[in-house]
Amino acid sequence: MKTTKTAALLLSALLLAGCGASASVNTTCSYNDEGAIVSYTFSAPAEDKEITSLEYHFDLEYEVFKEVTGSVVDMSDEENLNNFVDVMQSRLSDSMDIDKERIEVATDDKALHLTVKAKGAEEIKELLSNLADTDEIPTFSQLKQDLAVEGACE
């Protein structure tokens, strides 16, 4: 009997602890921008609440870059690859008016991946002001609706 009461108390405590956990909504919206895949990943506490995190991703396959510019990214030449990464990172930094250090860089054998992450109201406002000419933080559903015009949202 004592074991049953202990188990019931533990189960009750677990259920109550779970009730306090906050759920959130998140999605990714992507579109093709002249061969590059641009995507936004964002989240909020609920559909009708302001977003609380935002990530901007820019993925460019080397073959697409070659088709668009006629230039080749030679993966076997580290200096060539580093120059390419530096130029693309600088272009994104300039176009978004953010510090180059905020742009995370990853490369693989097929593509360059640039990411800018924003958490907290000030970083989100800064990123949105550079991407969408607004300093208002949208709700989750509003941003999803706005980005769905450009491409597909999950």
C-alpha positions, 0 to 999 in steps of 0.5 A: 500500500505504501508503494502505491501511495508513493508511486501516486505522489510521484506521478502527481508531482511529474504531472504538475511539473509538466503543466508548468512547462511552456510550449512554443511554436517554431517553423522554417520558411525557405525560398530560392533567391537566384540559386541560393536557398534563403531560409528563416527559422523562428519561434515564439511562445504561441502563434499570436505572440511575438517571435523570440528567436530568429535565424537567417540562413543563406546556402549557396551551392558552388555549382550554382555560384559557377553558373551565375558568375562563371567563377569556380570555387576550387575546394581543393585550394584552401586559399581559394575557398577562404577567399570565397568565404570571406567575400561572401561573408563580407557581402552579407555583412554589408547588405545586412549592416551587421558585424561580420563576426555575427555571421556563422560560416560552414562549408562542405563539399557542395555548398557554403552555409552562412547563418545569422542568429538573433535572440532577444528583442534587440537582436531580432529588431536589428536583424528585421530592420536590415532584412525587412525595413521594420523595427517592429517584432511581428507575431509568429503567425504574422511573420509566417504569413509574410514569409509564405509569400516568398516561399514555402513554410514548414 
